[in-house]
């Protein structure tokens, strides 16, 4: 998804960028809802990050995806800030 978003920005296609951002935000939101529900079920069964190494990494790695939501929201707020020669903010 990021390749499509940044490709649209590189070509100054702001409308396409916004569409990809909205699609990414929708998919990321769905992921977050599914993970919160799944985390609840796992914790009800006693499967916490302290259970074993697998669940430590499981919670940690899936939790990193929540960070993508924040980046997509920030980029959606002002996509024209990131133009062809300056992608340092992404």
FENZI-V378393 format. One record per pair of residues at least 24 apart in sequence whose ideal C-beta (glycine too) atoms are under 6 Angstrom apart, sorted by the first residue. I is the first residue (numbers start at 1). J is the second residue. Records with the same first field share a line. If there is no record, write none. Layout:
I: J ; J
This chain:
9: 82
10: 84
14: 79 ; 80
17: 79
21: 72 ; 76
24: 72
25: 72
28: 68 ; 69 ; 72
35: 62
